Amino acid sequence: MQVVHPICCGIDGHPAQLTACLRRVSDDGQMSTAWRDFGTTSDQLFALRAWLDAQACPLVVLESTGVYGKPIYHV
């Protein structure tokens, strides 16, 4: 199967915590996964953004119910 997105992140959003899972597939097909937890304050959302930028992650998917995903989306 062809890898469509070699680097991507999924975020599970809750009122007080976010869990981010970054998955990377190398050219030889080796897969690595990194998990990080972040808070929902502005500082923590900016830290999440900085982590994703440092990992060169071009694609992020967010799973959140209600209005909890709005601040994450805007950062």
C-alpha positions in Angstrom: 0.0 0.0 0.0 1.3 3.4 -0.9 1.8 5.9 2.0 -0.2 9.0 1.2 0.9 11.2 4.2 4.3 10.2 5.6 4.0 12.6 8.5 0.7 13.4 10.2 -0.8 14.0 13.6 -4.1 13.2 15.3 -5.3 15.2 18.2 -8.0 14.1 20.7 -9.4 17.3 22.3 -11.0 17.5 25.8 -11.9 20.4 28.0 -8.6 20.4 30.0 -6.2 18.2 28.0 -5.2 17.4 24.5 -3.4 14.2 23.4 -1.5 14.4 20.2 -0.2 11.4 18.3 2.4 12.1 15.6 3.1 9.3 13.1 6.0 9.3 10.7 6.8 6.7 8.0 10.4 6.8 6.7 11.4 6.1 3.1 12.2 2.5 3.9 8.7 1.9 5.4 9.7 2.1 9.1 6.9 3.7 11.2 7.5 5.7 14.4 4.9 7.1 16.7 5.2 9.9 19.3 2.6 10.8 21.9 2.4 14.1 23.8 -0.1 15.6 26.1 -0.8 19.3 26.2 -3.1 21.5 28.3 -5.8 23.8 26.8 -4.4 27.2 27.9 -3.1 29.5 25.2 0.6 28.8 26.2 0.0 25.1 25.9 -1.7 25.5 22.5 1.2 27.5 21.2 3.5 24.8 22.6 1.6 22.2 20.6 1.9 24.3 17.5 5.6 24.7 18.0 6.0 21.0 18.5 4.2 20.2 15.3 6.2 22.9 13.4 9.5 21.4 14.8 8.4 17.9 13.5 7.6 19.4 10.1 4.0 18.0 10.4 1.9 19.2 7.4 -1.4 17.5 8.3 -3.3 17.5 11.6 -6.6 15.9 12.3 -8.7 16.9 15.3 -11.3 14.9 17.1 -13.3 16.9 19.5 -17.0 17.3 20.5 -18.9 20.5 21.2 -17.0 23.7 21.3 -13.7 22.3 22.7 -12.1 22.2 19.3 -12.6 25.8 18.4 -9.5 27.3 20.3 -7.3 24.4 18.9 -8.4 25.2 15.4 -7.7 28.9 15.7 -4.2 28.4 17.0 
